[in-house]
């Protein structure tokens, strides 16, 4: 039961990261409440990744991809520990 809750929370957080990163392609939706809420939840993780991995080289922001990988890897590792 704990593993299911943990993995579901990780999937929802990854969905928020995806919403936030895809919304950057549609500036008209930048002020949508769902986009603002997803930005509020994901900003601490993505900002920490951006400090480590600067985007000046190519202008492409890899932090959402790395964030999703980190969240899912951590959740699966913790779920394995709870089994």
MOPAC internal coordinates of N, CA, C and O (Angstrom, degrees):
PM7 1SCF
backbone

  N    0.0000 0     0.00 0     0.00 0    0    0    0
  C    1.4422 1     0.00 0     0.00 0    1    0    0
  C    1.5350 1   111.01 1     0.00 0    2    1    0
  O    1.2310 1   120.75 1   137.13 1    3    2    1
  N    1.3360 1   116.18 1   -42.87 1    3    2    1
  C    1.4707 1   119.78 1   178.83 1    5    3    2
  C    1.5206 1   110.31 1   -64.95 1    6    5    3
  O    1.2310 1   120.41 1   141.19 1    7    6    5
  N    1.3197 1   116.82 1   -38.81 1    7    6    5
  C    1.4650 1   119.52 1  -179.74 1    9    7    6
  C    1.5253 1   110.86 1   -65.52 1   10    9    7
  O    1.2310 1   120.28 1   140.92 1   11   10    9
  N    1.3259 1   117.07 1   -39.08 1   11   10    9
  C    1.4618 1   120.29 1   179.47 1   13   11   10
  C    1.5270 1   110.17 1   -63.82 1   14   13   11
  O    1.2310 1   120.26 1   136.16 1   15   14   13
  N    1.3421 1   117.10 1   -43.84 1   15   14   13
  C    1.4657 1   121.46 1   179.26 1   17   15   14
  C    1.5251 1   110.07 1   -63.30 1   18   17   15
  O    1.2310 1   120.53 1   136.31 1   19   18   17
  N    1.3150 1   116.59 1   -43.69 1   19   18   17
  C    1.4606 1   121.19 1  -179.34 1   21   19   18
  C    1.5260 1   111.32 1   -63.11 1   22   21   19
  O    1.2310 1   120.35 1   132.85 1   23   22   21
  N    1.3202 1   116.94 1   -47.15 1   23   22   21
  C    1.4639 1   119.85 1  -179.08 1   25   23   22
  C    1.5285 1   111.73 1   -68.32 1   26   25   23
  O    1.2310 1   119.77 1   144.43 1   27   26   25
  N    1.3317 1   118.04 1   -35.57 1   27   26   25
  C    1.4610 1   120.76 1   177.45 1   29   27   26
  C    1.5249 1   110.95 1   -66.79 1   30   29   27
  O    1.2310 1   120.37 1   138.70 1   31   30   29
  N    1.3213 1   116.89 1   -41.30 1   31   30   29
  C    1.4671 1   120.22 1   177.45 1   33   31   30
  C    1.5286 1   110.64 1   -63.38 1   34   33   31
  O    1.2310 1   120.30 1   140.40 1   35   34   33
  N    1.3262 1   117.02 1   -39.60 1   35   34   33
  C    1.4656 1   120.56 1   178.61 1   37   35   34
  C    1.5243 1   110.86 1   -65.32 1   38   37   35
  O    1.2310 1   120.36 1   139.64 1   39   38   37
  N    1.3221 1   116.92 1   -40.36 1   39   38   37
  C    1.4704 1   120.01 1   178.63 1   41   39   38
  C    1.5243 1   111.17 1   -65.72 1   42   41   39
  O    1.2310 1   120.27 1   140.38 1   43   42   41
  N    1.3221 1   117.09 1   -39.62 1   43   42   41
  C    1.4586 1   120.02 1   177.78 1   45   43   42
  C    1.5241 1   111.23 1   -65.76 1   46   45   43
  O    1.2310 1   120.46 1   140.73 1   47   46   45
  N    1.3248 1   116.73 1   -39.27 1   47   46   45
  C    1.4667 1   120.02 1   177.66 1   49   47   46
  C    1.5329 1   110.17 1   -65.27 1   50   49   47
  O    1.2310 1   120.17 1   141.04 1   51   50   49
  N    1.3116 1   117.28 1   -38.96 1   51   50   49
  C    1.4680 1   120.25 1   177.06 1   53   51   50
  C    1.5235 1   110.76 1   -65.77 1   54   53   51
  O    1.2310 1   120.34 1   144.78 1   55   54   53
  N    1.3193 1   116.95 1   -35.22 1   55   54   53
  C    1.4542 1   120.43 1   176.05 1   57   55   54
  C    1.5273 1   110.30 1   -64.17 1   58   57   55
  O    1.2310 1   120.29 1   139.47 1   59   58   57
  N    1.3260 1   117.06 1   -40.53 1   59   58   57
  C    1.4632 1   120.06 1   176.59 1   61   59   58
  C    1.5265 1   111.63 1   -63.59 1   62   61   59
  O    1.2310 1   120.39 1   141.14 1   63   62   61
  N    1.3259 1   116.86 1   -38.86 1   63   62   61
  C    1.4683 1   120.02 1   176.54 1   65   63   62
  C    1.5291 1   109.93 1   -63.37 1   66   65   63
  O    1.2310 1   120.32 1   138.66 1   67   66   65
  N    1.3266 1   117.00 1   -41.34 1   67   66   65
  C    1.4640 1   120.44 1   179.42 1   69   67   66
  C    1.5261 1   111.19 1   -65.66 1   70   69   67
  O    1.2310 1   120.15 1   138.06 1   71   70   69
  N    1.3279 1   117.32 1   -41.94 1   71   70   69
  C    1.4669 1   120.69 1   178.06 1   73   71   70
  C    1.5211 1   110.30 1   -61.16 1   74   73   71
  O    1.2310 1   120.89 1   135.24 1   75   74   73
  N    1.3085 1   115.91 1   -44.76 1   75   74   73
  C    1.4624 1   119.94 1  -178.28 1   77   75   74
  C    1.5191 1   111.41 1   -65.64 1   78   77   75
  O    1.2310 1   120.26 1   138.62 1   79   78   77
  N    1.3280 1   117.10 1   -41.38 1   79   78   77
  C    1.4673 1   118.48 1  -177.98 1   81   79   78
  C    1.5274 1   111.76 1   -74.38 1   82   81   79
  O    1.2310 1   119.53 1   143.43 1   83   82   81
  N    1.3226 1   118.50 1   -36.57 1   83   82   81
  C    1.4646 1   120.24 1   178.34 1   85   83   82
  C    1.5241 1   112.17 1   -71.54 1   86   85   83
  O    1.2310 1   120.37 1   152.26 1   87   86   85
  N    1.3239 1   116.89 1   -27.74 1   87   86   85
  C    1.4701 1   119.35 1   179.80 1   89   87   86
  C    1.5242 1   112.22 1   -67.29 1   90   89   87
  O    1.2310 1   120.34 1   160.71 1   91   90   89
  N    1.3179 1   116.96 1   -19.29 1   91   90   89
  C    1.4673 1   118.64 1   178.46 1   93   91   90
  C    1.5320 1   111.57 1   -68.66 1   94   93   91
  O    1.2310 1   120.01 1   160.25 1   95   94   93
  N    1.3283 1   117.58 1   -19.75 1   95   94   93
  C    1.4640 1   120.54 1   177.06 1   97   95   94
  C    1.5280 1   112.29 1   -81.87 1   98   97   95
  O    1.2310 1   120.49 1   165.15 1   99   98   97
  N    1.3323 1   116.68 1   -14.85 1   99   98   97
  C    1.4592 1   122.00 1  -178.51 1  101   99   98
  C    1.5260 1   109.43 1  -124.09 1  102  101   99
  O    1.2310 1   119.79 1   -94.57 1  103  102  101
  N    1.3302 1   118.01 1    85.43 1  103  102  101
  C    1.4654 1   120.67 1  -175.49 1  105  103  102
  C    1.5268 1   113.51 1   -63.24 1  106  105  103
  O    1.2310 1   119.66 1   160.30 1  107  106  105
  N    1.3276 1   118.26 1   -19.70 1  107  106  105
  C    1.4647 1   120.04 1   179.55 1  109  107  106
  C    1.5282 1   111.54 1   -67.13 1  110  109  107
  O    1.2310 1   120.32 1   155.47 1  111  110  109
  N    1.3355 1   117.00 1   -24.53 1  111  110  109
  C    1.4618 1   120.92 1  -178.95 1  113  111  110
  C    1.5286 1   112.84 1   -97.47 1  114  113  111
  O    1.2310 1   119.64 1  -167.29 1  115  114  113
  N    1.3067 1   118.29 1    12.71 1  115  114  113
  C    1.4711 1   121.34 1  -176.07 1  117  115  114
  C    1.5223 1   112.29 1   -64.11 1  118  117  115
  O    1.2310 1   120.00 1   150.27 1  119  118  117
  N    1.3207 1   117.61 1   -29.73 1  119  118  117
  C    1.4631 1   120.58 1  -178.64 1  121  119  118
  C    1.5235 1   113.22 1   -98.26 1  122  121  119
  O    1.2310 1   120.18 1  -170.76 1  123  122  121
  N    1.3021 1   117.26 1     9.24 1  123  122  121
  C    1.4649 1   120.13 1   177.53 1  125  123  122
  C    1.5303 1   109.00 1   -66.37 1  126  125  123
  O    1.2310 1   119.84 1   -40.40 1  127  126  125
  N    1.3362 1   117.91 1   139.60 1  127  126  125
  C    1.4774 1   119.96 1  -177.15 1  129  127  126
  C    1.5276 1   114.04 1   -57.89 1  130  129  127
  O    1.2310 1   119.84 1   143.32 1  131  130  129
  N    1.3086 1   117.92 1   -36.68 1  131  130  129
  C    1.4701 1   120.37 1   179.59 1  133  131  130
  C    1.5275 1   110.63 1   -66.81 1  134  133  131
  O    1.2310 1   120.38 1   141.48 1  135  134  133
  N    1.3069 1   116.87 1   -38.52 1  135  134  133
  C    1.4646 1   121.03 1   179.42 1  137  135  134
  C    1.5299 1   109.96 1   -69.08 1  138  137  135
  O    1.2310 1   120.52 1   137.24 1  139  138  137
  N    1.3316 1   116.62 1   -42.76 1  139  138  137
  C    1.4639 1   119.26 1   177.91 1  141  139  138
  C    1.5268 1   111.43 1   -63.00 1  142  141  139
  O    1.2310 1   120.34 1   138.87 1  143  142  141
  N    1.3363 1   116.95 1   -41.13 1  143  142  141
  C    1.4614 1   120.97 1  -179.94 1  145  143  142
  C    1.5280 1   110.67 1   -66.73 1  146  145  143
  O    1.2310 1   120.24 1   138.55 1  147  146  145
  N    1.3282 1   117.15 1   -41.45 1  147  146  145
  C    1.4628 1   119.31 1   178.58 1  149  147  146
  C    1.5257 1   110.83 1   -66.24 1  150  149  147
  O    1.2310 1   120.28 1   144.57 1  151  150  149
  N    1.3250 1   117.06 1   -35.43 1  151  150  149
  C    1.4616 1   120.57 1   176.97 1  153  151  150
  C    1.5278 1   110.72 1   -65.44 1  154  153  151
  O    1.2310 1   120.41 1   140.22 1  155  154  153
  N    1.3253 1   116.82 1   -39.78 1  155  154  153
  C    1.4691 1   120.35 1   178.70 1  157  155  154
  C    1.5270 1   111.86 1   -62.94 1  158  157  155
  O    1.2310 1   120.18 1   140.95 1  159  158  157
  N    1.3267 1   117.26 1   -39.05 1  159  158  157
  C    1.4565 1   120.88 1  -178.30 1  161  159  158
  C    1.5290 1   112.99 1   -76.84 1  162  161  159
  O    1.2310 1   120.10 1   145.18 1  163  162  161
  N    1.3223 1   117.41 1   -34.82 1  163  162  161
  C    1.4621 1   120.03 1  -172.93 1  165  163  162
  C    1.5247 1   113.77 1   -95.86 1  166  165  163
  O    1.2310 1   119.80 1   166.27 1  167  166  165
  N    1.3168 1   117.98 1   -13.73 1  167  166  165
  C    1.4604 1   121.20 1  -176.42 1  169  167  166
  C    1.5335 1   113.80 1   -57.50 1  170  169  167
  O    1.2310 1   118.65 1   136.49 1  171  170  169
  N    1.3397 1   120.17 1   -43.51 1  171  170  169
  C    1.4755 1   117.98 1  -179.16 1  173  171  170
  C    1.5308 1   113.52 1   -60.79 1  174  173  171
  O    1.2310 1   120.02 1   136.94 1  175  174  173
  N    1.3132 1   117.56 1   -43.06 1  175  174  173
  C    1.4629 1   120.29 1  -179.92 1  177  175  174
  C    1.5191 1   111.10 1   -68.62 1  178  177  175
  O    1.2310 1   120.44 1   132.60 1  179  178  177
  N    1.3219 1   116.76 1   -47.40 1  179  178  177
  C    1.4630 1   119.42 1  -176.46 1  181  179  178
  C    1.5238 1   112.02 1   -68.49 1  182  181  179
  O    1.2310 1   119.98 1   145.95 1  183  182  181
  N    1.3186 1   117.64 1   -34.05 1  183  182  181
  C    1.4757 1   119.34 1   176.51 1  185  183  182
  C    1.5230 1   111.43 1   -66.85 1  186  185  183
  O    1.2310 1   120.40 1   142.22 1  187  186  185
  N    1.3276 1   116.84 1   -37.78 1  187  186  185
  C    1.4651 1   119.78 1   177.51 1  189  187  186
  C    1.5302 1   110.71 1   -64.47 1  190  189  187
  O    1.2310 1   120.42 1   140.75 1  191  190  189
  N    1.3269 1   116.79 1   -39.25 1  191  190  189
  C    1.4674 1   120.05 1   177.95 1  193  191  190
  C    1.5215 1   110.57 1   -68.86 1  194  193  191
  O    1.2310 1   120.15 1   142.10 1  195  194  193
  N    1.3324 1   117.32 1   -37.90 1  195  194  193
  C    1.4725 1   120.77 1   179.75 1  197  195  194
  C    1.5200 1   112.64 1   -66.27 1  198  197  195
  O    1.2310 1   120.26 1   151.50 1  199  198  197
  N    1.3311 1   117.11 1   -28.50 1  199  198  197
  C    1.4723 1   119.38 1   176.26 1  201  199  198
  C    1.5239 1   110.56 1   -67.96 1  202  201  199
  O    1.2310 1   120.73 1   143.19 1  203  202  201
  N    1.3296 1   116.22 1   -36.81 1  203  202  201
  C    1.4637 1   120.78 1  -179.61 1  205  203  202
  C    1.5251 1   110.97 1   -78.70 1  206  205  203
  O    1.2310 1   120.24 1   140.81 1  207  206  205
  N    1.3206 1   117.14 1   -39.19 1  207  206  205
  C    1.4575 1   123.06 1  -174.57 1  209  207  206
  C    1.5300 1   109.16 1  -117.35 1  210  209  207
  O    1.2310 1   119.53 1   -90.48 1  211  210  209
  N    1.3187 1   118.50 1    89.52 1  211  210  209
  C    1.4605 1   119.74 1  -177.80 1  213  211  210
  C    1.5286 1   111.41 1   -67.72 1  214  213  211
  O    1.2310 1   120.92 1   -25.24 1  215  214  213
  N    1.3414 1   115.84 1   154.76 1  215  214  213
  C    1.4632 1   121.07 1  -177.18 1  217  215  214
  C    1.5212 1   112.73 1  -105.22 1  218  217  215
  O    1.2310 1   119.45 1  -165.42 1  219  218  217
  N    1.3126 1   118.66 1    14.58 1  219  218  217
  C    1.4581 1   120.01 1  -177.32 1  221  219  218
  C    1.5302 1   113.36 1   -72.29 1  222  221  219
  O    1.2310 1   119.91 1   156.92 1  223  222  221
  N    1.3326 1   117.78 1   -23.08 1  223  222  221
  C    1.4621 1   119.31 1  -173.87 1  225  223  222
  C    1.5268 1   112.52 1   -65.65 1  226  225  223
  O    1.2310 1   119.94 1   128.57 1  227  226  225
  N    1.3076 1   117.73 1   -51.43 1  227  226  225
  C    1.4550 1   118.38 1  -175.56 1  229  227  226
  C    1.5070 1   113.80 1  -124.85 1  230  229  227
  O    1.2310 1   120.50 1   175.28 1  231  230  229
  N    1.3117 1   116.65 1    -4.72 1  231  230  229
  C    1.4400 1   119.66 1  -179.23 1  233  231  230
  C    1.5162 1   113.49 1    81.75 1  234  233  231
  O    1.2310 1   119.66 1   176.81 1  235  234  233
  N    1.3181 1   118.26 1    -3.19 1  235  234  233
  C    1.4596 1   121.21 1   179.22 1  237  235  234
  C    1.5161 1   109.04 1   -96.08 1  238  237  235
  O    1.2310 1   120.93 1   -46.89 1  239  238  237
  N    1.3179 1   115.83 1   133.11 1  239  238  237
  C    1.4617 1   121.81 1  -176.11 1  241  239  238
  C    1.5340 1   109.65 1   -95.35 1  242  241  239
  O    1.2310 1   120.90 1   -72.31 1  243  242  241
  N    1.3223 1   115.89 1   107.69 1  243  242  241
  C    1.4573 1   120.98 1   179.29 1  245  243  242
  C    1.5276 1   113.23 1   -88.08 1  246  245  243
  O    1.2310 1   119.84 1   178.51 1  247  246  245
  N    1.3322 1   117.92 1    -1.49 1  247  246  245
  C    1.4625 1   119.91 1  -174.54 1  249  247  246
  C    1.5335 1   114.15 1   -61.74 1  250  249  247
  O    1.2310 1   117.77 1   143.31 1  251  250  249
  N    1.3436 1   121.86 1   -36.69 1  251  250  249
  C    1.4666 1   118.87 1   176.47 1  253  251  250
  C    1.5299 1   112.71 1   -63.94 1  254  253  251
  O    1.2310 1   120.30 1   141.67 1  255  254  253
  N    1.3168 1   117.03 1   -38.33 1  255  254  253
  C    1.4650 1   120.40 1   179.95 1  257  255  254
  C    1.5233 1   109.99 1   -66.38 1  258  257  255
  O    1.2310 1   120.84 1   134.24 1  259  258  257
  N    1.3204 1   116.01 1   -45.76 1  259  258  257
  C    1.4623 1   120.32 1   179.69 1  261  259  258
  C    1.5280 1   110.14 1   -67.07 1  262  261  259
  O    1.2310 1   120.39 1   143.34 1  263  262  261
  N    1.3316 1   116.86 1   -36.66 1  263  262  261
  C    1.4587 1   120.48 1   177.58 1  265  263  262
  C    1.5222 1   112.47 1   -62.96 1  266  265  263
  O    1.2310 1   120.38 1   136.59 1  267  266  265
  N    1.3228 1   116.89 1   -43.41 1  267  266  265
  C    1.4649 1   120.44 1   178.66 1  269  267  266
  C    1.5261 1   110.29 1   -64.51 1  270  269  267
  O    1.2310 1   120.43 1   136.87 1  271  270  269
  N    1.3108 1   116.79 1   -43.13 1  271  270  269
  C    1.4721 1   119.92 1   178.53 1  273  271  270
  C    1.5245 1   110.43 1   -62.68 1  274  273  271
  O    1.2310 1   120.32 1   136.98 1  275  274  273
  N    1.3301 1   116.99 1   -43.02 1  275  274  273
  C    1.4634 1   120.16 1  -178.96 1  277  275  274
  C    1.5227 1   112.02 1   -66.37 1  278  277  275
  O    1.2310 1   120.09 1   137.74 1  279  278  277
  N    1.3228 1   117.43 1   -42.26 1  279  278  277
  C    1.4664 1   120.66 1  -179.43 1  281  279  278
  C    1.5166 1   110.88 1   -65.38 1  282  281  279
  O    1.2310 1   120.64 1   133.30 1  283  282  281
  N    1.3256 1   116.38 1   -46.70 1  283  282  281
  C    1.4677 1   118.82 1  -178.19 1  285  283  282
  C    1.5239 1   111.77 1   -68.91 1  286  285  283
  O    1.2310 1   119.86 1   142.22 1  287  286  285
  N    1.3195 1   117.86 1   -37.78 1  287  286  285
  C    1.4666 1   120.40 1   177.83 1  289  287  286
  C    1.5279 1   110.99 1   -64.65 1  290  289  287
  O    1.2310 1   120.80 1   136.06 1  291  290  289
  N    1.3306 1   116.07 1   -43.94 1  291  290  289
  C    1.4617 1   119.94 1   178.91 1  293  291  290
  C    1.5165 1   111.45 1   -64.28 1  294  293  291
  O    1.2310 1   120.33 1   138.24 1  295  294  293
  N    1.3197 1   116.97 1   -41.76 1  295  294  293
  C    1.4694 1   120.55 1  -179.59 1  297  295  294
  C    1.5244 1   111.04 1   -65.58 1  298  297  295
  O    1.2310 1   120.33 1   138.10 1  299  298  297
  N    1.3143 1   116.97 1   -41.90 1  299  298  297
  C    1.4698 1   119.08 1   179.65 1  301  299  298
  C    1.5194 1   111.31 1   -68.16 1  302  301  299
  O    1.2310 1   120.38 1   144.08 1  303  302  301
  N    1.3283 1   116.87 1   -35.92 1  303  302  301
  C    1.4585 1   119.81 1   177.35 1  305  303  302
  C    1.5259 1   110.62 1   -65.53 1  306  305  303
  O    1.2310 1   120.49 1   134.63 1  307  306  305
  N    1.3308 1   116.67 1   -45.37 1  307  306  305
  C    1.4667 1   120.06 1   178.72 1  309  307  306
  C    1.5217 1   111.43 1   -66.32 1  310  309  307
  O    1.2310 1   120.01 1   143.30 1  311  310  309
  N    1.3347 1   117.58 1   -36.70 1  311  310  309
  C    1.4621 1   120.07 1   177.13 1  313  311  310
  C    1.5249 1   110.36 1   -64.69 1  314  313  311
  O    1.2310 1   120.21 1   142.72 1  315  314  313
  N    1.3236 1   117.20 1   -37.28 1  315  314  313
  C    1.4522 1   120.94 1   176.75 1  317  315  314
  C    1.5243 1   111.11 1   -64.25 1  318  317  315
  O    1.2310 1   120.27 1   142.64 1  319  318  317
  N    1.3237 1   117.08 1   -37.36 1  319  318  317
  C    1.4578 1   120.49 1   178.69 1  321  319  318
  C    1.5271 1   112.25 1   -67.80 1  322  321  319
  O    1.2310 1   120.32 1   147.25 1  323  322  321
  N    1.3486 1   117.00 1   -32.75 1  323  322  321
  C    1.4565 1   120.47 1  -179.22 1  325  323  322
  C    1.5158 1   113.15 1   -79.89 1  326  325  323
  O    1.2310 1   119.37 1   167.55 1  327  326  325
  N    1.3204 1   118.80 1   -12.45 1  327  326  325
  C    1.4694 1   120.31 1   179.83 1  329  327  326
  C    1.4647 1   111.55 1   -74.51 1  330  329  327
  O    1.2310 1   120.10 1   180.00 1  331  330  329

